[in-house]
Amino acid sequence: MRLTDFLQRVADDFRAQTHSGECAWSGLVTPGETLFSAAFVKGLHLVLGEGLALSANNTNCLAARHGFPLVTAMAQAANEAAAQSQNAPSVSLTISILPLVSISDDGLAARLNLLPPEDGATLPDFLELTARIRESGVVYGLKNDELRRLYDEVSRNAVAARNQLIAFADAATPGEDASLRMEVEVGAIPGKLLDDGRIDFRERRIFVAVKKDQLLAVKVSATRGRGGKDVRGEEIPARDGVDIEVKTADLCVFHPESGEIRATEAGILSVVGASFRVSAKQDISGDVDFSTGNIRFQGNVEITGSIQPGFIVASRGDIKIGGDVQSATVKSHGNVVIAGGVVGESSDVRAEGDIDLKFIERGKATSGGSIRIRGGAYHSDMTAEGDIQGGPDSRFVGGEIRCGGSITVGVVGSATAANTVLAAGLHLRRYRRYLEIIERREELARALDKLIQHRGERNLNCDAYIDLQEELAEADRALAALDLGRGGPHPAEIRVTRELRAGAHLRIGNAALVVESDYAASRIYQDEADGPVLIAPLKTR
């Protein structure tokens, strides 16, 4: 049976049954093969789908790939038929080519479609089939045994093979990133995240005493990636592991040949990322106040009391505070642990490493690592390059909490507080630029409104009006060009383990959402990098 006869039969069968249907012609066609004349059947409306092309003079329909003609018949809508001439077709046939071979998007797998011969069609012999598969682009990783098995099954049992895997290639293997194997326990922040969203907090160990010549850590070098090859035979490059730069200061040294980091003298260890420092420790018994003055020290500082209003504690090492930070300033090149809270609009805690505190109220905390908060954050400003993780009973109310990683908290917002802003997965430098542009745009808009009120709508052909319009347009272009997302292999999310209140402003990267109703335990995430912010129940075990 010719393909044209098959198409006519499909149309006739459809008219008799009065419903849509899909069927395939079992004759295997090849690229460039003429299938039928563009106007070979009367009473049919033909739609060319994937795998088909018209000849140069538009008179013939040609196959554009190896495969089997696939036909879908549908009735034309009554209004479409009425718009045509009296001989308007009543049946619409959509014709495409079911590919003999389909290759996955990543090029690592190929799947076979093979139909048993019928209606006078013939199945090519095995060698010819293999040749056509290769012509379809599969030249590497073909599993001949599996292909032979499928071929024999189709030939013997007249059963179609649909979407059957016949080739798979070699994926590239990325190299391992360089890492540090710690030989001294320094604890972890922000702790271990459990399946139900709670955090298994462990005591943060700072002020770890080390001995002279003690091994502190070993750098494990990055490894090279192993390239792969796809089914088309094309090489797939592999990513080499990313190196890390080990930095040491004061009483410790890094030996690049062995990868060892050792203390050169006894002292107190401070670790921030891949930076190591062994130094002396200054103890302050009681509060930092007029009796002590401001504290500035090259090593580590431990304060048993609180820091009173207006005072400064600055250190190149870790800082441990036994009480509160009360409208005071704390700056550390290492980590900061505060047994109490941070209180007051003038309070400012900054650390290049991690920050660990009980609560913060109308204060500011900025971390180059992560922030762990055991209690609540009330009308405060917190920024972390890494994660911000609250304990099971933590509550974030008002203020703005933003980070490059993920956020975990117990309760977000309240019925009486101002809107709470939570933003995760941010490229913080670009986000700061975004806020600057927003502020500038608001200033320009106010100036433009004031000018319109002063001069009136019909007297705005002045230079000041034109300049303001141009500046507003430039601000809009700058906002549109900013990518606020952090990127990376691990998508950021916001996990609310107890309650998410209406009115909260949530952001992940470029996407933002205002919560319109209350939710129980929730997971806020993006399905795709550029997708919207979604809220789903937080699964617990």
Number of C-alpha atoms within 10 A of each C-alpha: 11 13 15 14 11 15 23 17 12 21 25 13 14 19 16 9 10 13 11 15 15 14 12 18 24 22 23 22 21 19 16 16 15 17 17 16 15 15 12 11 14 10 13 21 18 16 12 16 14 15 19 21 19 17 15 8 6 11 13 17 20 22 24 20 23 22 29 23 23 20 24 19 25 20 19 17 11 9 8 11 16 13 9 10 8 8 11 16 18 17 23 19 25 17 21 22 23 22 24 23 27 21 21 13 8 10 20 22 23 26 19 21 18 26 23 21 19 13 11 9 15 12 18 14 10 13 9 11 17 18 12 19 20 16 15 20 15 27 18 20 19 20 12 12 10 14 19 14 11 22 21 13 15 18 17 10 9 13 14 17 17 15 15 16 20 20 23 21 20 19 19 18 16 16 17 17 17 16 17 17 13 13 14 14 11 16 13 14 20 26 16 13 13 11 11 13 24 22 18 12 18 12 12 15 13 23 22 15 15 20 16 13 15 16 17 23 20 19 22 17 17 16 16 16 17 16 17 17 19 25 24 19 17 12 14 18 15 16 17 17 16 14 15 16 11 18 16 18 14 16 20 24 20 20 12 12 6 10 16 18 25 24 26 17 16 17 23 22 27 28 22 19 17 14 14 26 25 30 26 20 20 17 12 15 13 16 19 24 17 9 8 12 12 16 16 15 16 17 25 29 26 18 20 18 20 23 26 18 17 14 20 20 20 22 22 22 31 32 29 20 25 19 19 23 32 22 22 24 22 21 22 27 23 29 29 28 21 22 20 20 25 31 22 18 16 17 23 22 23 23 28 23 26 31 28 24 23 20 24 27 21 19 26 26 21 23 26 22 25 27 30 22 25 23 21 24 28 21 23 24 21 21 24 28 26 23 27 28 27 31 23 20 14 23 24 27 26 24 22 20 24 27 30 27 25 26 24 24 29 24 23 28 24 20 11 8 13 14 21 24 22 23 25 32 29 27 19 20 10 15 19 13 15 19 12 11 18 15 11 15 20 12 12 17 15 12 15 19 11 12 17 15 10 11 13 11 10 7 11 14 10 9 9 13 16 13 12 17 15 12 15 20 13 14 18 14 11 13 17 10 9 13 15 22 22 23 16 8 6 10 19 26 23 25 27 27 27 20 18 24 19 18 21 23 18 22 23 33 28 21 18 15 16 15 15 11 10 15 17 15 21 21 20 21 25 18 10 9 15 12 13 17 20 17 17 13 14 17 12 11 6
